[in-house]
Amino acid sequence: MIRRGGGRAVAGAAALTAAAAVACLALSGPVSAASPDEVQRISLESGGIQRRAMVALSPVPRAADAPPPPALVVFHDRLSTPGRMRALDGFDRIGALRQAGWTLVHPQGFKREWNAGRRLVDGREALIADDVTFLRDLVALLAAEGAADPARIFLAGFGEGGTFLFRALCEAPGLAAGAAVVMAGWPPSLTCGAGRPTPLVIFNGGLDPAHPWAGGQRPPRWRAGLGTTASVPRTLSSAAALNRCGAPRTVPRRTGQPDPGATPPAVRREWQGCDAPLVHYGLPEAGHRWPGAADQGRNGDGLGPAAPAPDASAMIAEMFLWLAGRPRP
């Protein structure tokens, strides 16, 4: 049963089938010339839990017979919200994405958390939500409505949202056409046997208290800190195994080009011989921040130093736009 009003569309349990999903959201047909700030808040049942997301369609009109647009799905950090994440990442303000007609999606974590696979002492998962199934259901719903091309789904995640993203790449192989992980580590208990190589860019801060470079126990004083996290070297080795890469190399600064990183400069590494590209940016002086975000938090919030540069959102968008423009499989 569907209720509409105030720009809100609600999908019930039946919406999880492709046939019923077509009637669930007011997303199909030509995109209306709405402002980038107008979003639809949708709800669907997944795994027996009512789940929610914010969906923003491009303000650029689209012909009725045009192919479905690419979609960028962004996962917020633990204890955050889709609205906060949307304000932080600023993807809706990147003109190239909006002019290209992309759909921007910000899902809500169940109880503002993502199930990245943390386990209790007895081996049970710490969280009950099946977020991989939720992601599949959300993509299926958007695809059925013509709001997303299922062959061009791109994922980005911050903090715990990024840690969950690694799990999604392993347990939903082939769903993502590209992925970006910001200030997060590989889930310590994750074994990635079924994952497929996926173009991937990763950002890590050298002074990130939530995901320490060396890994291990997160500081208990950090209000959102739980359990352990994998080190950056282990995270990168796992990502390299996922993408079947050879050895990494540090990319030298080009003569005459402006410094692209923070102060001190970001260290960019890319891997050779991969089945899918893998690039890492190490920001030595950055804390648990979205690089380049206008809001860098405040001193004393326990999240470490600001990361005023590089502009992670612009770099992610550039990579995803290039990937989306390649010939479709």
NORQUIMO-V92599 format. One record per residue. N is the residue number from 0. RES is the residue in one small letter. OMEGA is omega as a letter, one per 20 degrees, with the letter a starting at -180 (999 if undefined). Layout:
n & res & omega
N & RES & OMEGA
N & RES & OMEGA
This chain:
n & res & omega
0 & m & a
1 & i & r
2 & r & r
3 & r & r
4 & g & r
5 & g & r
6 & g & a
7 & r & r
8 & a & a
9 & v & r
10 & a & r
11 & g & a
12 & a & a
13 & a & a
14 & a & a
15 & l & r
16 & t & a
17 & a & a
18 & a & a
19 & a & a
20 & a & a
21 & v & a
22 & a & a
23 & c & a
24 & l & r
25 & a & a
26 & l & a
27 & s & r
28 & g & a
29 & p & r
30 & v & r
31 & s & a
32 & a & r
33 & a & r
34 & s & a
35 & p & a
36 & d & a
37 & e & a
38 & v & r
39 & q & r
40 & r & a
41 & i & a
42 & s & r
43 & l & r
44 & e & r
45 & s & r
46 & g & r
47 & g & a
48 & i & r
49 & q & a
50 & r & a
51 & r & r
52 & a & r
53 & m & a
54 & v & r
55 & a & r
56 & l & r
57 & s & r
58 & p & a
59 & v & a
60 & p & a
61 & r & a
62 & a & a
63 & a & a
64 & d & r
65 & a & r
66 & p & r
67 & p & a
68 & p & r
69 & p & r
70 & a & r
71 & l & a
72 & v & a
73 & v & a
74 & f & a
75 & h & r
76 & d & r
77 & r & r
78 & l & r
79 & s & a
80 & t & r
81 & p & a
82 & g & r
83 & r & a
84 & m & r
85 & r & r
86 & a & a
87 & l & a
88 & d & r
89 & g & a
90 & f & a
91 & d & r
92 & r & r
93 & i & a
94 & g & a
95 & a & r
96 & l & a
97 & r & r
98 & q & r
99 & a & r
100 & g & a
101 & w & r
102 & t & r
103 & l & a
104 & v & r
105 & h & a
106 & p & r
107 & q & r
108 & g & r
109 & f & a
110 & k & r
111 & r & r
112 & e & r
113 & w & a
114 & n & r
115 & a & r
116 & g & r
117 & r & a
118 & r & r
119 & l & a
120 & v & a
121 & d & r
122 & g & r
123 & r & r
124 & e & a
125 & a & a
126 & l & a
127 & i & a
128 & a & r
129 & d & a
130 & d & r
131 & v & r
132 & t & r
133 & f & r
134 & l & r
135 & r & a
136 & d & r
137 & l & r
138 & v & r
139 & a & r
140 & l & r
141 & l & r
142 & a & r
143 & a & r
144 & e & a
145 & g & a
146 & a & a
147 & a & r
148 & d & a
149 & p & r
150 & a & a
151 & r & r
152 & i & a
153 & f & a
154 & l & r
155 & a & a
156 & g & a
157 & f & r
158 & g & a
159 & e & r
160 & g & r
161 & g & r
162 & t & r
163 & f & a
164 & l & r
165 & f & r
166 & r & a
167 & a & r
168 & l & a
169 & c & a
170 & e & r
171 & a & a
172 & p & r
173 & g & a
174 & l & a
175 & a & r
176 & a & r
177 & g & a
178 & a & r
179 & a & a
180 & v & a
181 & v & r
182 & m & a
183 & a & r
184 & g & r
185 & w & r
186 & p & a
187 & p & a
188 & s & a
189 & l & r
190 & t & a
191 & c & a
192 & g & a
193 & a & a
194 & g & r
195 & r & r
196 & p & a
197 & t & r
198 & p & a
199 & l & r
200 & v & a
201 & i & r
202 & f & r
203 & n & r
204 & g & r
205 & g & a
206 & l & a
207 & d & a
208 & p & a
209 & a & r
210 & h & a
211 & p & a
212 & w & a
213 & a & a
214 & g & r
215 & g & a
216 & q & r
217 & r & a
218 & p & a
219 & p & a
220 & r & a
221 & w & a
222 & r & a
223 & a & a
224 & g & r
225 & l & r
226 & g & a
227 & t & r
228 & t & r
229 & a & r
230 & s & r
231 & v & r
232 & p & r
233 & r & r
234 & t & a
235 & l & r
236 & s & r
237 & s & r
238 & a & r
239 & a & r
240 & a & r
241 & l & a
242 & n & r
243 & r & a
244 & c & r
245 & g & a
246 & a & r
247 & p & r
248 & r & r
249 & t & a
250 & v & a
251 & p & r
252 & r & a
253 & r & a
254 & t & r
255 & g & a
256 & q & r
257 & p & r
258 & d & a
259 & p & a
260 & g & r
261 & a & r
262 & t & j
263 & p & a
264 & p & r
265 & a & r
266 & v & a
267 & r & r
268 & r & r
269 & e & a
270 & w & a
271 & q & r
272 & g & a
273 & c & r
274 & d & r
275 & a & a
276 & p & r
277 & l & a
278 & v & r
279 & h & r
280 & y & r
281 & g & a
282 & l & a
283 & p & a
284 & e & a
285 & a & r
286 & g & a
287 & h & a
288 & r & r
289 & w & a
290 & p & r
291 & g & a
292 & a & r
293 & a & r
294 & d & a
295 & q & r
296 & g & a
297 & r & r
298 & n & r
299 & g & r
300 & d & r
301 & g & a
302 & l & r
303 & g & a
304 & p & r
305 & a & r
306 & a & a
307 & p & r
308 & a & i
309 & p & r
310 & d & a
311 & a & a
312 & s & r
313 & a & a
314 & m & r
315 & i & a
316 & a & r
317 & e & r
318 & m & a
319 & f & r
320 & l & r
321 & w & r
322 & l & a
323 & a & a
324 & g & r
325 & r & r
326 & p & a
327 & r & a
328 & p & 999
